[in-house]
Every structure is written in structure tokens, then in C-alpha cells.
Amino acid sequence: MPGKGIHWVPFLFSGWRTRLPIPFDPEQLAIESIAGEAPVALERLSGDWLRRHFAAPPEWQPEALDESLARRPVMIPASVLIPLVLRADGLTMLLTRRTAHLNTHAGQISFPGGRAEHDDLSADDTALREAHEEVGLDRRHVEIIGRLPDYLTGTGYHVTPVVGLLTPPFSLTADRHEVAEIFEVPLAYLMNGAHHQRLMVELPAGGRRRFYAMPYERHFIWGATAGMLRNLFHFLRA
């Protein structure tokens, strides 16, 4: 477990190579509360149901998170792929743990993704390109079924979350410069409000920041990744 103090972490997505200081260790923070909503019904956690839901989305309200309320004069466009794997025993979410390079602490948990390039044809194209670069996922294995609301980060990125279904078998190869580990989490675990922790930190410069965390086994999912998962949770419950 990292000690207290200022920690340098690589930001969430490849192509964003600036190492950003955060003046707290999120894993050391006390839990302010548990969101606690009922889990998404299991019958909704299937490929067919998700296809129909994204094809005809209901009225729903994304969550207003501290970070997503931030806006800078110039926001950098980016995309992430939210990859749902169609496993025989239930859908899983494919996630990565980023390398920490010279830092001794583990990197953050994130979706494959990164900033848009000039030759990308769309936000979907950015997400698919980045997923291929980061984890070797061939786009022919990805069925794009929709998008979640754009997510604004406090560091100036305007992120489009692109949701895709992945049908096994497929092979993955991590870019070892960017990705330390590729793993999957049962979607049913992530889509349960009982596993959504609210954390709060007093910032040294003044003010507070609140964000979500969703620890799973030895993985600590928090920040923008957890924020986008909360929006998926609300959407699937609507």
C-alpha cells in the first residue's frame, strides 16, 4: 500500500503521457458513504438487452460529478472504449492497469483510450485505434452499440465513452510501455450500488473533491473510470 503524501501517477489513457501530481493517496482515504442503490437486474446484463437499450435509449440523467463539472477554455478531445466481453457465464468489463514507469506505485485502472488524432474518422475510430495500440484488440472483434455521455476531466480532456461488445475468442497483447496488466471484472459486480464508495478529500489549495471508487479484489478503480461506470450504471437502470 502506498504511503501518504504527494503521488505522481500516469494519467488515465495512452497518448496522455504527462505525469500528474495528486496531493493524496485515494486508497488511504476514509469512505464517506456507500451509494447503495440496488443492482441492475441480471436480465439486463446481456448482449441482446444492451443492444436494444442503446438502440432506443430512455430518458435518464447522468450523475453530476465534481470532476465532470470542470471545463477549461480549450478541452482536448479524447475517447475511451468501454469493452464488455460476452463470456458464457456472464458479461465482464475489460480494464487495464497502467504502468507507473519510474514511480514505485501501481498505475491507475482505466479503459483503453486516449486523445483523438487528426486522421481519426470519429470518436468511435479513436477508441478502436487506441484499444488496438494499448491492448492489441483487433477492431473486427468489437461491435459498437452506443455511447455514454461525454465526460470532462479536471485536467482538460473531453472524453467520449464508446461502448462495445467483444465476442471471444480474441487475443490481446499489452503495450508494455503503457499497460502493466489487462484484466476483467464481472459486470454484475460493477453494476451494483453496494460496491460504489464515495470518497472525499480536502485539497491543500482549498476546497474538496468527491469521487467514486469501486475496489475489486486487488484492483482499486476510481476517478474518471469509476465516474463513467456510474453513468453506465444509471443508464442501465433507467
Summary of the structure (lengths in Angstrom):
residues: 238
radius of gyration: 16.9
end to end distance: 37.3
largest distance: 49.4
contacts: 744
relative contact order: 0.25
helix: 24%
strand: 35%
